[in-house]
Amino acid sequence: MKRFVAAVRALRTAAPHELPDAARRVLVEQYAADAVELFMADYSLTVLQPVSVLPHTLEPLSVHNSPAGRAFGSQQCYSENLRDGRARLHLPVSVRGDRIGVLSVTLADADHAHTHEAELCEIAEVLGREVLVAERDTDLYLQARRKDRLTLAAEMQWQLLPGRSCSRSEYDLAAQLEPAYAIFGDNFDWSATADHLMLYVTNGMGEGIEASLLTNLAINALRNARRAGIPLADQAALADQAVYAHYRGRCYLSVLLFDFDLTTGRVRVVDAGSPQLLRLRRGVVERVAFDAQLPLGMFEETDYVAQEFTVEPGDRLLFVSDGVHAVASPKGEAYGEAALARAIQSTRLLPAAEVPRALLRELTGHRGEAMPDDDALVVCLDWRGRPADG
């Protein structure tokens, strides 16, 4: 226990940019580690990037076919036996379900690794929390997440997002945007309290910086209204006014707004545009349709009305932008609900955190090699609900 306390103290007292070095030093001193490396998941969730001084001295690792990638995908420690008799533990670095990366620790032998595995898993979790705090004061970890250069619009969008996944006893939630390094308008946002989860799924209008600026205005207007304790329909109305006041109807954006009651499963929703909701319930995929209302900012002082529906334990909800359901194949065939339903069925056994990326890979196969001409957004919500005695 003393070595664990020493490791946690070393991480919590390290300067923001020195976390990888602090982890390396304390794990060598306290656990006799031979090597320690921190890897961050890149924006496209395809590789794990080494955290080191640029240019990186280590090669990125594949998320899909490497031992570290196996730990990242399963969110379980994975032990790798090396040819020289040593063992390497790959430890998921995550915070409340938000998958950040992997900490790889090489130890003298398998028995040594097994003895300390539980403590090292906890240290990796502490490291994840410290990385999130450190990102306020250094660019090191944000730089490590990118295998390519982000466009300016994409830089703005990724900074606007709450994370890519989160988990609570009532639900698992995850999202992904493509093209990861050149997105401009689509967006998602969420916030939870003791009894409610609010979720926004946005399909932005336009391209490049203009689309990103429009989405930034709308999301911050929605957040401003939400943080003032305003009901869902009024949040939409106030954001609508903010967008219209600036653009006078020249630009607007589509958004689905949800307010989930974690106790009852009742959901209030405002459908203001083109994002769609599909539900997988007891093996059947169906679209959940709502009364369509005007996009935010199209006209002055639009009134919005919230509708209601109910989610049940075991439901999987998929929220998609038109860059998913309307994307065309090289022959001009739209992806459509039938293909999307098949993709949802084929990924039904995956955890929520893996689903958005898997669906977007299916979409890439339909689109072919052509570069996408629109953002594609997938959000997955696995609903468990709160037990009656919760």
N, C-alpha and C positions, 0 to 999 in steps of 0.2 A: 504493500500500500504506500510506503514511503516513496518508492520510485515513481509511482503513478502521480502522487501529489507533486513531486519535483518536476515531472514532465509538464503537468498542467500549469504550474507556476511559471515555468520557463516560457511557455507559449503566451500566457497572459501578460507577461512583462516585456515581451520582445517588441522591438520597433516594428511598425507595419510591414516594411519591406524586408525585414529579417526573419519572418516566420519560418520559411523553409530551412534556413541555416540554424535557427533555434531548435527546430524539430530534429534536425540532423544531429546537432551536438548533444542534446539531452537523451536521445534514443541510443546514441553510441555510449554515453556515460552510464546510463541507468539500466539499459537492456542489452548492452554489448552488441549492438547492431553493427554489421559490417558496412551497410550502405542504406541510405534513406533518400527517396526521391518523391516529390510531389508532382502529380500530373493533374491538369485541369481539362475538363471537357470543352471542346471547341464549340462555337456557335451552331454549327450544323450537326452536332452530336455524332460525328463520324470518327474523330480521333481524340486521343488524350494527349494534350500538349505538355511537355516538361516545363516546370516553372524554374527558370534560370535567367541569368543575364543574357539579353539578346546580343547576337544571334544564339539560339539554343545550341547547347553542346550535345544534347541527346536527341535521338530520333523520336517523333511522335509514335504513339501506339494506337493500333486500331481498336475502336470500340467493339467491333463485331467479331474479331478472331484473335484476340490476345488474352493472356491470363488476367491482365489488369482490366481489360474490357469486360471479362466475365464477372469480375467483382463489381464493376460499375453497373452492368445490366441487372444482375441479381440483387444488388445491394446487400450482399453477404461476403464475408471474408473468404478469400480463395488462397489456398496454400499451394505454392509451386516448388517442387523438389528440383534442385539444380544438380548438374552433373558432378560437381565437386563435393557433393554431400551436404551443402548448405540448403536452407529453405528460404523462400521469399514469400512473405505475406502481402497480399494485395488487399488493402483496407478501404472500403468506400468512405469517401469524404462527403457528407451530406448534412443538411440542416432542416429538420422538420419535413423531410421528404423531398427537399430541393437538392437534386444531385449535382454536386460541384465537381468532383473528380475522384482521384484515387491516391492513397499514400502507399508506396511500396517500400517494405522494410525487409532487408536481407539479414538473416540470423545464422548462427553457427550450424545448427542442425534442426531437423524436424521436431525433436522432443523439446528443444528450446523454444521453437516457434509455437508449439501447442501450449506450452506452459503459460506463455505471455499473450496469447491471442486475444482473450477477452479484454485485458487492459489496453492493448494496442488499438483495438476497435474503438474503445471509448476515447482514447487520445486522438484518433483520427476524427471523431465527431467534434471534440473540442477544437481541433485545428480548423474544421470547417466553419465553426462559429467565429473564430478569430479572423479567418480570411474575409468573411462578409463584413466584419467591422473594419478591418484594415483597408478594404476597398475604398473607404471614404477618403483615405489619406495617401494612397499610392496607386499608380497605374499598373504596377507589376502584374497583378493577377488578371486584370482586364486585357493586358497585352498578351499574356500567356494563353488566353482563351481563343485567340484568333490564329488560324493557319493561313489566312489570306487577309488582305486589307479590306476593311469595311468601307462602304460608301458613306458619305456624310449623313445621308438620310437614314441608313441602317444604324449608324452610330447613335443618332437621336432616338430611334425607335427602341433599340435594346436598352438604352438608359431609362426609357419610360416604363419598361415592363417590371412587374412585381417579382419575377423569378420565372422558372419554367415548370416547377411542380411543387406541390405541397401536400401534406398528409395530416389528417386528424382521425380520431376514432370514427367520426361520422362519414368521412369521404376521403377519396384520393383524387387529386386534381393535377392535370398536366397539360402542357401546350407546346406547340412548336410552330415556327414561321419559316417559310421558304420563299425565295432564295435567301438563306440565312445572312449572306454577306452583302445583299443588295435589296433588302426589303425597303418599302417606303410608306405604305399607308395602313396596312392591316395591323391590328393590335388586340391585346387582351389585357384585362385588369381584374383583380379580385381583392377582396378584403373580408375578413371574418371577425365576428365578435363571439361572445359566449353562446348565443342562440341563433345567429344569422350568418349566412354567407352571401355576399354580393358579388356578382360576376358580370363583366361587360365583354362582349365580343364585337369587335369593330371591323368593318370592311371599308377602308379608306378610299377616297376618290382622288384621281389624278396620279401623277408620277413624281419621283424624285423628291427634292426638298419641299416643294409646295404640298405634296401629299403628307409628308412627315409633319410639317408645320400645322396643317389642318387637324391631323389626328392629335398632336400635342395639345392644341387648344381645346379640343372636345374632351379629351380624357381628363385634363386638369380642371375643366369646368364641371365634369361629372364628379370628380374627387372633391372639389370644393363644396358642391351641394351635398354629397354623401357625408362629408365630415361635419357638416352643419346639422346633421340629423334629419334631413329632408326626405320624405317618402320617395319611392322609386319613380313614379310618374312625374313628380315635380322635379326630380333630378334631370329627367329627360327634357322637361320644358325649359329649365334654366340653362342647360347646355345648348339647347336649340337656340335660345335667345343670344347666347354668347357667340355662337358660330354665325348666326345671321347678322348680328351687329357688326361683325368684322368683315364678312364677305358679301353681305347684302344679297344672298341667294345665288351668287356666282359659283360657290363651292358648298358642298354639303357632304354628309357621310352617313352610312348605314350602320346601325348598331342594334344588338339584342342586349337587353338589360334584365338581369334576374336577381331576385331576392329569395333565397332558400331559407325556410324556417327549419332549423336543425332538429327541433323537437318533434314536429308534426309531419315534415315532408311536404308541406304546402309551399308552393312557389308562386310568387308574383312576377309577371313578366311584361315588359314593354317591347314590342316588335316594331322597330323603326328602320326597316330596310331589308337588305338582301341576305345576311347570314342565316343559315338554316340549322335546325336542331333535329337530329335523328336519335332514336331511343332503341337500345337493345334490351328487351324485356322477355325473360323466359324463352330465349332463343329466337325471338322474332324481332326483326329490324323494321321500324316504321318511322316515317317523318311525323314530327309533332308540329302542326301548323297553328298559327295564331292570326288574329286579325291584323293585317298589315296597316301600319301607320306611316306617316311621312318621315323621311330621313331628317336628321338633325340639321338645321340651318337652311332648309329649302325655302321656307316661308316664314314670315314674321309672326311671332306669338302663337305657335301651334300648340294646341292642347293635346296631351297624351293621356291615355287611359290604360291602367294596368289590368291584365287578365290573370287568371289563376289556373294552375294544374297541379298535379300531385306526383311526386316521385316515390317509388317503393324500394325497400331494401333489395339489393341485387341489380337494380337498374344501372345500365351504362348509358350516359348521355354523350353524344358527339356533336360538337358545334363546329360548323365549317363555313368558310367564306366562299364567295363565288369563284375565287381562284381555285377551288377544289371541285365544287359540283358542276361548274360550267366550263372547265378547261377542255380544250379540244385536242383530239388526236391528230397525227399528221394528215389523216383523211378528212378532218373536219368534224369528226363525231364527238359530241359532248360526253364527258365522263358520266354524268347523270346519276339518278338515284339508284338504279339497279346495280351499276358497277360499284357505287359507294357502299351499298348494302352488302354486296359480296365481300368487299374489303373489310368491312366491320365484322362480318362473320368469321373471316379467316384470321382475324387478330383477337378473337374473343377471349382466348386463354392467356393473352399477354397482360401484364400489370398495366395500370393506367399510364405510368410514366413512359412505357415503351410504345404505346399505341399511336400517338401523334406522328412520331418519326416513321413508324411502320406504314401508316396510311399514306404519308407523303412519298415514301418509296414506291408504293403501288401507283400513285399518281404519276410519278416520273416515268414509270413503265408505260402508262397510257399515253403520255404526252410525247414520248420519244426523246431524241437527243436535242430537240430544239430548246433554246433558252426560254423560260417562262416569260410571258408578257404581262403577267399579273401576279401579285402576292398570293400565297396560299397559306391559310391558317387552319389548324386543327386544334381543338381543345377537347380533352376527354375528362369526364367526371364519373367516377365510380361511387355510387351512393350506397352506404350501409345504413344510414340513419342512426338515431339514438335509441338504445333499448328503453323499454317502458320504465325500468327502474333506474335509468341514467340520470 
